[in-house]
Amino acid sequence: MQIMKAKYLVTAVALLALACSLASAYDPSPLQDFCVAVKDPASALFVNGKFCKDPKLASAKDFFFSGLNVPRDTSNPLGSNVTAVNVDNLAGLNTLGISLARIDFAPYGLNPPHTHPRATEFLIVLEGTLYVGFVTSNGDGNRLFTKMLYPGDVFVFPIGLIHFQLNVGKTNAVAFAGLSSQNPGVITIAKAVFGSDPKINPDVLTKAFQVDKNLVKYLQKQFWSDNN
């Protein structure tokens, strides 16, 4: 038990240390999808994501999160569960430019293709075997970079690029991720395209994917069933 606790502690420290160095590698960027300008400051709701508490009122609990040692439920269609620790549940991360996550995988579970619009991510495997990869941008030819990861291995996903992780083993897998933003954002590709609200016109997706419109409507129905 002590060895396991030490392993989680070392992992978390390493993630935060690397995320700090990654955060300093970029100019400050928006921490929300958009920010509409207002002339009257009294009408403003956010200041780059969050307001700041008076430092004199801060306490240790503002910088504390507990429970990343607890396995998460992976009994869902994807067989994975992401536990994010960001500014929304650890207020002390505000303006610090870092966050992290625990990712649990059932056997053959998948963290599906997604992107973080505001962060580079690096992943360290604690248990199991993961097949991971990312795809470069259109200008780079959409090249696919993949690697098989084992306990102790680390892989980096550059900011904004589509990436994924698949458990290829017959046992559960656990990984931790560090991200170079207090609020990295996440866009799951399939869910965004086929589960948007309101739905994207099927004609658009039929043309984009070069498939039958009935298939597009079927996929939209699957994701809308999950959302509603």
N, C-alpha and C positions, 0 to 999 in steps of 0.2 A: 504493500500500500504506500509506504514512504517513497519507494522508487517511482511509482506512478505519479505521486504528487510532485516529486522533483522534476519529472519529465514534463508535466504540464507547465510548471513554473518556468523552466528553462525555455520551453517553446514560446510562451507568452512574452518573456523578456526579449527573446531574439526577434520575434515578430514586431514588437513595438520599436525596437532599436532600428531595425531596417526600414520600417515605415517612416520613421523620423527622417532618415537620410533621403528617402525617396521624396518626402514632402518638400524638402528644400531644393529639389531639382527642378521645380517648375515655378513659373510666376503664379501669383494668387489667382484663383479661378472661382467662378460662381459656385455656390454650394446649394443651388436649387435650379430647377429647369428654366425658369425665367424670372425676371424682376421688373415689373412694370413701374416706370417712374411716376412719382406723385409730387405735386407742387407743395402740398400741405403736409409737413412731417407728421402731424397728428393723425393722418390717414394711413400712415405706414404700418404694416403688420410684421415685417421681417427685416432684419439687417444682415444680409448675406446668410440667411438661414435661421439665426437665433438672436435674441437680445441677450445682453450680459447681466448677470447678477452683480450687485454691489460686492466687491471683493471682501468687504468687512463682514458680509453675511454668509460667505462660503464656509463649508465644513467638510470634514473628511468623507462624508457620505456622498458628496458631489463627485468624488473621484474614485468611487468604489463600485464594482460589479461582481456578483458572486454566482457560481453555478456552471461555469464552463467545463467542469469536470464531470458533469452529469450527461450520460448518453441521451440523445433525443429520439423521439418516435419517428421511424422511417416507414411506417405502414401506410404508404400513399402510392399512387401510380408510378411516380418517378423513383421511389425507393431512396430518397435523400431528404435531409432536413438541415437548413442553414440557420444557425443562431448568430445573429449579427450583434456586435457591440459597437455602437456608434453614438453620435451626439444625442440621439433620441432616447436612449436608455442609459447613457453615462454622460451626464451634463458637463462634467469636467473636461470632456474632450473638445468642447467648443473653442474654436480658433487654433487648436493644436495641430490640425492637419493629419491626424492618424485615426485608424479604427481597426478592428479585427473581427474575425468570425470563426466559429467552430462549424465544421461540416461533417455530418454523420451520413454514412452510406450503408444501406442494406446490401446483401450479396447482389451484385450486378446492378446496383443502384446508380442513378445518373444525376449529376448537377448539370442541367441542360445548357445548350449554347446560350450565352448571355454576354452582356458587356457592362462595364462600369464607366459611365461617361466622364467621371471626375477623378479617377484613381488608377494608378498602377497597383497590381496585386501580386504578392508572392505567397506561395503555398508550401507548407511543410507537412509531410505525411507522418503520422504517428503510428497508425495501425493499418494493415491491409496493403493492397496493390492497386494503384490507380493508373489508368490510361488518360493522359491529359493532353490538351493542345490548344493552340490559338490560330486564327486566320488573319493574315495581314490585309491591309487596305487595298482597294481597287487599283490604285496607282502602283502598288507593289506586286500586282498580279494575283492577289488573293492566295498567297502561298500558305500551306498548312504546315505548322511546326508541332510535332507530337513527341511524347516521351512516356515511357513506362516508369512510374515512381514506386519506390519501396520505402519502408520506414526510415526516416532520417533524410530522405531526399527532398530537395527544394526546387521549385520551378517558378519562373516569373512570367506574368501575363502583362504585357505593356498596356498603358492607359488607353481605354476606349476600344480595344480590339475584342472581337468575339472569341470566347474561349469556353471550355467545358472540362468536366472531370467525370470519368466513368470507373466504377469499381469493377474490376475484371476478376475478382476473387470469389470464392465460395463462402467467405466469412465477412463479417462487418468490417468497415474501414472508417478511420477517423483522420481528418486533416484540420489544420488551423491555417487561416489566411490573415495576412497583414495588408492593409490598404492605405494609400497615401492621401487620404482625405477623411475628415471627421464625418462626412456624409457622401460616400462615393457614388450613391445611386446604383440602381441595377435595372437593366432592361432585358428581360427574358425574350429572346427573339420570337419564338413560336407564339407565345402568349400575347406579345405586343402586336404581331401581325394579324393573328386570327382571333384574338380575344379583345381587341380594342373596343372602347365604349365611346361613341356608337361604333357599329361595325364599319370597317372599310368596305366600300362598294365592291362586290364580288368581281365586277368587270376589271377593276384595277388589279386584283390579285390573280385573276385568270390570265391576264396579259403578262404580268410580271413573272409568274411561275411557269407559264406556258403549259397549263393543265386544264382539264375540263372544269367548267363552272360548278358542276355538281360536287366535285371533289372539294373545291373551295368552300362551298356551303356546308359540306359535311364537317370539315375541319373547324369552321367557325362555330358550328353547333356544339362540337366537343368542348371548345374553350368557353363558350357562353354557358354551357351546362355547369362548368366548374366555377364560373364567376357568379352565378345566380342560384 
